[in-house]
Amino acid sequence: MNISKMKKYIILLLLVMVVGLTACSKKIPEGDIKDFVEALDYDTAYSFVRNAQSSTTVKHFENGEEDGHLIMNITIDKENTSYYYSESIVDGYFYGNKEGQYDFHSQNTLCYMNDETCVSVYRTTDDTADSIQYSPEDVLLSIHNFFYTELEAGIYRGGFYYGDYVRLNCAQFYELFSLNETKDELTYSINTVTKDKDNTDILNMHSFTVNAYGMLIRLSSVAKNNSKKLKMETTTTITYNTNFEKVLEL
């Protein structure tokens, strides 16, 4: 089974989101944000999610004109069929043979368990059917990768469960976190300036929002190099526990 492209997608989001986040020993001030953060728990979040649909778009701009985009959508369903479906669309800047680029324009992957031992699996790349094999463990791994790809010292990283990032970093960056009026969404926003390999400034503007379970629901990131007239925009939206029509074959 080859899920490297999906992992690359998850890693991309993490690189966007962890700028400025490092664990420390400060304490979160008493109040609504502390109550929100202290309630975050991976097992509770995993139980909450019956199904989910994510949509991510990454756009690259040069001289004010879009010269490439990457669109990645993932659907999972933990109930009944243990279902996973992903679709990727690649164009322009993101397509090619260089490191970090993709060697296809479109790829769809579908897998689900008919029972505990039988798996239906399909993949098409640029509209050509691929021959691939998934075991039941591979299907479950694809679903778990939606939540996390790494587990170290009880900390979940690499997926759409952001609860541990929030819990570990809220104290140090408390002023960058805010609750909505109904206190069921927590947002982190930060603007930073970094340097590229040529020592020119890159302005980074990042924001993400999690629900009361620590699952990501919105993400926005913009990286701008005004000297080179380059810009990268990333947006993600995720919905949970909705009715949707499943794709059952490609």
Short mmCIF file of the C-alpha atoms (twelve columns), coordinates in Angstrom:
data_MODEL
# 
_entry.id   MODEL 
# 
loop_
_atom_site.group_PDB 
_atom_site.id 
_atom_site.type_symbol 
_atom_site.label_atom_id 
_atom_site.label_alt_id 
_atom_site.label_comp_id 
_atom_site.label_asym_id 
_atom_site.label_seq_id 
_atom_site.Cartn_x 
_atom_site.Cartn_y 
_atom_site.Cartn_z 
_atom_site.pdbx_PDB_model_num 
ATOM 1   C CA . MET A 1   0.000   0.000  0.000   1 
ATOM 2   C CA . ASN A 2   1.313   3.487  -0.874  1 
ATOM 3   C CA . ILE A 3   -0.091  6.379  1.135   1 
ATOM 4   C CA . SER A 4   2.980   8.623  0.773   1 
ATOM 5   C CA . LYS A 5   1.023   11.271 -1.147  1 
ATOM 6   C CA . MET A 6   -1.521  11.589 1.632   1 
ATOM 7   C CA . LYS A 7   1.238   11.760 4.235   1 
ATOM 8   C CA . LYS A 8   2.897   14.489 2.185   1 
ATOM 9   C CA . TYR A 9   -0.380  16.400 2.357   1 
ATOM 10  C CA . ILE A 10  -0.626  15.993 6.133   1 
ATOM 11  C CA . ILE A 11  3.013   17.023 6.591   1 
ATOM 12  C CA . LEU A 12  2.398   20.123 4.489   1 
ATOM 13  C CA . LEU A 13  -0.402  21.205 6.792   1 
ATOM 14  C CA . LEU A 14  1.700   20.567 9.865   1 
ATOM 15  C CA . LEU A 15  4.564   22.654 8.540   1 
ATOM 16  C CA . VAL A 16  2.063   25.442 8.013   1 
ATOM 17  C CA . MET A 17  0.548   25.170 11.454  1 
ATOM 18  C CA . VAL A 18  3.392   24.609 13.903  1 
ATOM 19  C CA . VAL A 19  5.294   27.826 13.222  1 
ATOM 20  C CA . GLY A 20  5.820   29.427 16.622  1 
ATOM 21  C CA . LEU A 21  4.421   26.502 18.612  1 
ATOM 22  C CA . THR A 22  6.717   24.974 21.245  1 
ATOM 23  C CA . ALA A 23  5.822   23.357 24.535  1 
ATOM 24  C CA . CYS A 24  6.670   25.141 27.794  1 
ATOM 25  C CA . SER A 25  5.978   24.978 31.525  1 
ATOM 26  C CA . LYS A 26  3.728   28.041 31.796  1 
ATOM 27  C CA . LYS A 27  0.185   27.646 33.067  1 
ATOM 28  C CA . ILE A 28  -2.969  28.654 31.242  1 
ATOM 29  C CA . PRO A 29  -4.773  31.493 33.047  1 
ATOM 30  C CA . GLU A 30  -8.049  30.565 34.728  1 
ATOM 31  C CA . GLY A 31  -11.094 31.044 32.540  1 
ATOM 32  C CA . ASP A 32  -13.057 29.759 29.584  1 
ATOM 33  C CA . ILE A 33  -10.024 29.022 27.404  1 
ATOM 34  C CA . LYS A 34  -8.439  26.933 30.143  1 
ATOM 35  C CA . ASP A 35  -11.699 24.993 30.622  1 
ATOM 36  C CA . PHE A 36  -11.888 24.400 26.853  1 
ATOM 37  C CA . VAL A 37  -8.281  23.206 26.575  1 
ATOM 38  C CA . GLU A 38  -8.316  20.971 29.639  1 
ATOM 39  C CA . ALA A 39  -11.328 19.088 28.241  1 
ATOM 40  C CA . LEU A 40  -9.436  18.075 25.062  1 
ATOM 41  C CA . ASP A 41  -8.744  14.356 24.793  1 
ATOM 42  C CA . TYR A 42  -7.858  12.210 21.785  1 
ATOM 43  C CA . ASP A 43  -10.019 9.219  22.682  1 
ATOM 44  C CA . THR A 44  -13.042 11.472 23.157  1 
ATOM 45  C CA . ALA A 45  -12.360 13.170 19.814  1 
ATOM 46  C CA . TYR A 46  -12.008 9.844  18.005  1 
ATOM 47  C CA . SER A 47  -15.291 8.607  19.463  1 
ATOM 48  C CA . PHE A 48  -17.046 11.841 18.479  1 
ATOM 49  C CA . VAL A 49  -16.145 11.535 14.785  1 
ATOM 50  C CA . ARG A 50  -18.436 9.083  12.984  1 
ATOM 51  C CA . ASN A 51  -17.513 10.457 9.573   1 
ATOM 52  C CA . ALA A 52  -15.665 13.460 8.178   1 
ATOM 53  C CA . GLN A 53  -15.014 15.273 4.933   1 
ATOM 54  C CA . SER A 54  -11.991 17.535 4.465   1 
ATOM 55  C CA . SER A 55  -11.157 19.848 1.587   1 
ATOM 56  C CA . THR A 56  -7.747  21.480 1.186   1 
ATOM 57  C CA . THR A 57  -6.637  23.879 -1.533  1 
ATOM 58  C CA . VAL A 58  -3.087  25.135 -1.943  1 
ATOM 59  C CA . LYS A 59  -2.431  27.883 -4.493  1 
ATOM 60  C CA . HIS A 60  0.907   29.260 -5.670  1 
ATOM 61  C CA . PHE A 61  1.264   32.752 -7.125  1 
ATOM 62  C CA . GLU A 62  4.110   34.463 -8.968  1 
ATOM 63  C CA . ASN A 63  4.008   38.131 -9.976  1 
ATOM 64  C CA . GLY A 64  0.407   38.273 -8.783  1 
ATOM 65  C CA . GLU A 65  -0.767  35.464 -11.077 1 
ATOM 66  C CA . GLU A 66  -1.740  31.968 -9.966  1 
ATOM 67  C CA . ASP A 67  0.664   29.488 -11.580 1 
ATOM 68  C CA . GLY A 68  -0.405  26.282 -9.867  1 
ATOM 69  C CA . HIS A 69  -2.815  24.680 -7.451  1 
ATOM 70  C CA . LEU A 70  -3.192  21.515 -5.413  1 
ATOM 71  C CA . ILE A 71  -6.640  20.319 -4.318  1 
ATOM 72  C CA . MET A 72  -7.002  17.411 -1.899  1 
ATOM 73  C CA . ASN A 73  -10.270 16.050 -0.534  1 
ATOM 74  C CA . ILE A 74  -10.629 13.199 1.941   1 
ATOM 75  C CA . THR A 75  -13.735 11.401 3.179   1 
ATOM 76  C CA . ILE A 76  -13.743 8.870  6.000   1 
ATOM 77  C CA . ASP A 77  -16.531 6.870  7.614   1 
ATOM 78  C CA . LYS A 78  -15.763 4.830  10.716  1 
ATOM 79  C CA . GLU A 79  -19.165 3.179  10.874  1 
ATOM 80  C CA . ASN A 80  -20.388 0.125  8.973   1 
ATOM 81  C CA . THR A 81  -17.868 -0.138 6.133   1 
ATOM 82  C CA . SER A 82  -14.684 1.499  7.561   1 
ATOM 83  C CA . TYR A 83  -14.596 3.732  4.506   1 
ATOM 84  C CA . TYR A 84  -11.802 5.944  3.077   1 
ATOM 85  C CA . TYR A 85  -11.861 8.005  -0.121  1 
ATOM 86  C CA . SER A 86  -9.394  10.617 -1.342  1 
ATOM 87  C CA . GLU A 87  -9.081  12.680 -4.479  1 
ATOM 88  C CA . SER A 88  -6.169  14.881 -5.523  1 
ATOM 89  C CA . ILE A 89  -5.927  17.394 -8.368  1 
ATOM 90  C CA . VAL A 90  -2.509  18.817 -9.272  1 
ATOM 91  C CA . ASP A 91  -1.676  21.582 -11.732 1 
ATOM 92  C CA . GLY A 92  1.133   23.926 -12.712 1 
ATOM 93  C CA . TYR A 93  3.724   24.705 -10.031 1 
ATOM 94  C CA . PHE A 94  2.960   21.523 -8.068  1 
ATOM 95  C CA . TYR A 95  3.340   19.137 -11.015 1 
ATOM 96  C CA . GLY A 96  6.744   17.823 -12.091 1 
ATOM 97  C CA . ASN A 97  9.815   15.838 -11.095 1 
ATOM 98  C CA . LYS A 98  11.322  18.178 -8.519  1 
ATOM 99  C CA . GLU A 99  11.307  17.391 -4.801  1 
ATOM 100 C CA . GLY A 100 7.885   18.040 -3.309  1 
ATOM 101 C CA . GLN A 101 6.122   17.998 -6.676  1 
ATOM 102 C CA . TYR A 102 3.605   15.398 -7.815  1 
ATOM 103 C CA . ASP A 103 4.021   13.142 -10.862 1 
ATOM 104 C CA . PHE A 104 0.295   13.045 -11.685 1 
ATOM 105 C CA . HIS A 105 -2.491  15.510 -12.426 1 
ATOM 106 C CA . SER A 106 -5.263  13.562 -10.713 1 
ATOM 107 C CA . GLN A 107 -5.454  10.573 -8.417  1 
ATOM 108 C CA . ASN A 108 -8.404  8.984  -6.633  1 
ATOM 109 C CA . THR A 109 -8.107  6.289  -3.971  1 
ATOM 110 C CA . LEU A 110 -11.037 4.353  -2.527  1 
ATOM 111 C CA . CYS A 111 -11.002 1.555  0.017   1 
ATOM 112 C CA . TYR A 112 -13.555 0.107  2.402   1 
ATOM 113 C CA . MET A 113 -14.145 -3.088 4.328   1 
ATOM 114 C CA . ASN A 114 -17.023 -5.286 3.263   1 
ATOM 115 C CA . ASP A 115 -16.528 -7.355 6.396   1 
ATOM 116 C CA . GLU A 116 -13.686 -7.980 8.853   1 
ATOM 117 C CA . THR A 117 -11.534 -9.738 6.262   1 
ATOM 118 C CA . CYS A 118 -12.676 -8.549 2.811   1 
ATOM 119 C CA . VAL A 119 -11.616 -5.193 1.367   1 
ATOM 120 C CA . SER A 120 -12.730 -3.376 -1.773  1 
ATOM 121 C CA . VAL A 121 -9.978  -1.120 -3.097  1 
ATOM 122 C CA . TYR A 122 -9.633  1.067  -6.191  1 
ATOM 123 C CA . ARG A 123 -7.201  3.687  -7.434  1 
ATOM 124 C CA . THR A 124 -7.084  5.708  -10.632 1 
ATOM 125 C CA . THR A 125 -4.187  7.940  -11.639 1 
ATOM 126 C CA . ASP A 126 -4.830  10.364 -14.501 1 
ATOM 127 C CA . ASP A 127 -7.954  8.315  -15.312 1 
ATOM 128 C CA . THR A 128 -5.994  5.050  -15.577 1 
ATOM 129 C CA . ALA A 129 -6.852  2.237  -13.179 1 
ATOM 130 C CA . ASP A 130 -3.989  1.139  -10.905 1 
ATOM 131 C CA . SER A 131 -3.566  -2.335 -9.480  1 
ATOM 132 C CA . ILE A 132 -3.145  -2.000 -5.713  1 
ATOM 133 C CA . GLN A 133 -3.756  -4.161 -2.650  1 
ATOM 134 C CA . TYR A 134 -5.112  -3.095 0.724   1 
ATOM 135 C CA . SER A 135 -5.467  -5.276 3.789   1 
ATOM 136 C CA . PRO A 136 -8.055  -4.536 6.496   1 
ATOM 137 C CA . GLU A 137 -5.177  -3.053 8.513   1 
ATOM 138 C CA . ASP A 138 -4.377  -0.695 5.630   1 
ATOM 139 C CA . VAL A 139 -7.956  0.581  5.541   1 
ATOM 140 C CA . LEU A 140 -7.896  1.245  9.277   1 
ATOM 141 C CA . LEU A 141 -4.489  2.932  8.950   1 
ATOM 142 C CA . SER A 142 -5.843  5.282  6.278   1 
ATOM 143 C CA . ILE A 143 -8.660  6.273  8.622   1 
ATOM 144 C CA . HIS A 144 -6.346  6.699  11.601  1 
ATOM 145 C CA . ASN A 145 -4.019  8.875  9.498   1 
ATOM 146 C CA . PHE A 146 -6.887  11.347 9.220   1 
ATOM 147 C CA . PHE A 147 -6.547  11.856 12.972  1 
ATOM 148 C CA . TYR A 148 -2.782  11.412 13.448  1 
ATOM 149 C CA . THR A 149 0.289   9.940  11.780  1 
ATOM 150 C CA . GLU A 150 2.657   9.967  14.755  1 
ATOM 151 C CA . LEU A 151 2.221   9.007  18.399  1 
ATOM 152 C CA . GLU A 152 5.118   9.752  20.727  1 
ATOM 153 C CA . ALA A 153 5.047   9.934  24.525  1 
ATOM 154 C CA . GLY A 154 1.241   10.035 24.408  1 
ATOM 155 C CA . ILE A 155 1.220   13.031 22.031  1 
ATOM 156 C CA . TYR A 156 -0.775  12.721 18.789  1 
ATOM 157 C CA . ARG A 157 0.709   14.549 15.800  1 
ATOM 158 C CA . GLY A 158 0.397   14.695 12.053  1 
ATOM 159 C CA . GLY A 159 -3.340  14.642 11.376  1 
ATOM 160 C CA . PHE A 160 -6.465  16.691 11.923  1 
ATOM 161 C CA . TYR A 161 -6.593  16.116 15.681  1 
ATOM 162 C CA . TYR A 162 -4.991  19.334 16.961  1 
ATOM 163 C CA . GLY A 163 -5.942  18.885 20.597  1 
ATOM 164 C CA . ASP A 164 -2.434  18.031 21.805  1 
ATOM 165 C CA . TYR A 165 -0.854  20.963 19.937  1 
ATOM 166 C CA . VAL A 166 -3.333  23.281 21.582  1 
ATOM 167 C CA . ARG A 167 -2.957  21.699 25.005  1 
ATOM 168 C CA . LEU A 168 0.855   21.834 24.944  1 
ATOM 169 C CA . ASN A 169 1.183   25.378 23.617  1 
ATOM 170 C CA . CYS A 170 -1.806  27.384 24.779  1 
ATOM 171 C CA . ALA A 171 -0.096  28.642 27.936  1 
ATOM 172 C CA . GLN A 172 2.966   30.048 26.196  1 
ATOM 173 C CA . PHE A 173 0.983   31.612 23.344  1 
ATOM 174 C CA . TYR A 174 -2.166  32.325 25.314  1 
ATOM 175 C CA . GLU A 175 -2.691  35.789 23.793  1 
ATOM 176 C CA . LEU A 176 -2.866  34.229 20.304  1 
ATOM 177 C CA . PHE A 177 -5.843  32.008 21.195  1 
ATOM 178 C CA . SER A 178 -9.471  33.149 21.260  1 
ATOM 179 C CA . LEU A 179 -12.897 31.575 21.814  1 
ATOM 180 C CA . ASN A 180 -16.017 32.286 19.808  1 
ATOM 181 C CA . GLU A 181 -19.135 33.652 21.500  1 
ATOM 182 C CA . THR A 182 -20.638 30.211 22.084  1 
ATOM 183 C CA . LYS A 183 -17.315 28.944 23.486  1 
ATOM 184 C CA . ASP A 184 -17.279 25.832 21.335  1 
ATOM 185 C CA . GLU A 185 -14.569 26.890 18.851  1 
ATOM 186 C CA . LEU A 186 -11.001 27.899 19.682  1 
ATOM 187 C CA . THR A 187 -8.898  29.858 17.171  1 
ATOM 188 C CA . TYR A 188 -5.140  30.351 17.031  1 
ATOM 189 C CA . SER A 189 -3.753  33.172 14.851  1 
ATOM 190 C CA . ILE A 190 -0.179  34.321 14.336  1 
ATOM 191 C CA . ASN A 191 1.840   36.480 11.925  1 
ATOM 192 C CA . THR A 192 5.585   35.878 11.672  1 
ATOM 193 C CA . VAL A 193 8.515   36.847 9.455   1 
ATOM 194 C CA . THR A 194 11.065  34.225 8.420   1 
ATOM 195 C CA . LYS A 195 13.941  34.104 5.922   1 
ATOM 196 C CA . ASP A 196 14.322  32.012 2.785   1 
ATOM 197 C CA . LYS A 197 17.636  30.505 1.628   1 
ATOM 198 C CA . ASP A 198 18.549  33.839 0.000   1 
ATOM 199 C CA . ASN A 199 17.895  35.717 3.262   1 
ATOM 200 C CA . THR A 200 14.840  37.546 1.922   1 
ATOM 201 C CA . ASP A 201 11.828  38.049 4.179   1 
ATOM 202 C CA . ILE A 202 8.807   35.756 4.074   1 
ATOM 203 C CA . LEU A 203 5.646   37.055 5.772   1 
ATOM 204 C CA . ASN A 204 3.618   34.180 7.241   1 
ATOM 205 C CA . MET A 205 -0.009  34.645 8.299   1 
ATOM 206 C CA . HIS A 206 -1.535  31.549 9.892   1 
ATOM 207 C CA . SER A 207 -4.829  30.776 11.572  1 
ATOM 208 C CA . PHE A 208 -6.639  27.584 12.559  1 
ATOM 209 C CA . THR A 209 -9.816  26.788 14.441  1 
ATOM 210 C CA . VAL A 210 -10.679 23.599 16.332  1 
ATOM 211 C CA . ASN A 211 -13.994 22.420 17.691  1 
ATOM 212 C CA . ALA A 212 -14.667 21.437 21.300  1 
ATOM 213 C CA . TYR A 213 -13.073 18.022 20.647  1 
ATOM 214 C CA . GLY A 214 -9.813  19.462 19.321  1 
ATOM 215 C CA . MET A 215 -10.568 18.479 15.712  1 
ATOM 216 C CA . LEU A 216 -9.580  20.981 13.051  1 
ATOM 217 C CA . ILE A 217 -12.514 22.666 11.324  1 
ATOM 218 C CA . ARG A 218 -10.838 25.585 9.504   1 
ATOM 219 C CA . LEU A 219 -7.326  26.539 8.463   1 
ATOM 220 C CA . SER A 220 -5.948  29.512 6.588   1 
ATOM 221 C CA . SER A 221 -2.309  30.162 5.787   1 
ATOM 222 C CA . VAL A 222 -0.567  32.691 3.564   1 
ATOM 223 C CA . ALA A 223 3.196   32.897 2.979   1 
ATOM 224 C CA . LYS A 224 4.384   35.930 0.985   1 
ATOM 225 C CA . ASN A 225 7.827   36.815 -0.354  1 
ATOM 226 C CA . ASN A 226 7.338   40.350 -1.598  1 
ATOM 227 C CA . SER A 227 10.913  40.677 -2.849  1 
ATOM 228 C CA . LYS A 228 10.492  37.738 -5.207  1 
ATOM 229 C CA . LYS A 229 6.773   38.394 -5.794  1 
ATOM 230 C CA . LEU A 230 5.842   34.892 -4.621  1 
ATOM 231 C CA . LYS A 231 2.850   33.807 -2.527  1 
ATOM 232 C CA . MET A 232 1.416   30.521 -1.275  1 
ATOM 233 C CA . GLU A 233 -2.142  30.243 0.054   1 
ATOM 234 C CA . THR A 234 -3.496  27.212 1.930   1 
ATOM 235 C CA . THR A 235 -7.093  26.740 3.071   1 
ATOM 236 C CA . THR A 236 -8.746  23.753 4.710   1 
ATOM 237 C CA . THR A 237 -12.334 23.173 5.805   1 
ATOM 238 C CA . ILE A 238 -13.640 20.033 7.508   1 
ATOM 239 C CA . THR A 239 -17.156 18.906 8.366   1 
ATOM 240 C CA . TYR A 240 -18.028 16.100 10.761  1 
ATOM 241 C CA . ASN A 241 -20.929 13.696 11.188  1 
ATOM 242 C CA . THR A 242 -22.969 14.661 8.142   1 
ATOM 243 C CA . ASN A 243 -24.999 12.704 5.602   1 
ATOM 244 C CA . PHE A 244 -23.246 12.142 2.291   1 
ATOM 245 C CA . GLU A 245 -23.407 9.799  -0.681  1 
ATOM 246 C CA . LYS A 246 -20.517 7.384  -0.780  1 
ATOM 247 C CA . VAL A 247 -18.467 6.622  -3.863  1 
ATOM 248 C CA . LEU A 248 -18.342 2.817  -4.023  1 
ATOM 249 C CA . GLU A 249 -16.239 2.230  -7.126  1 
ATOM 250 C CA . LEU A 250 -13.998 4.212  -9.474  1 
# 
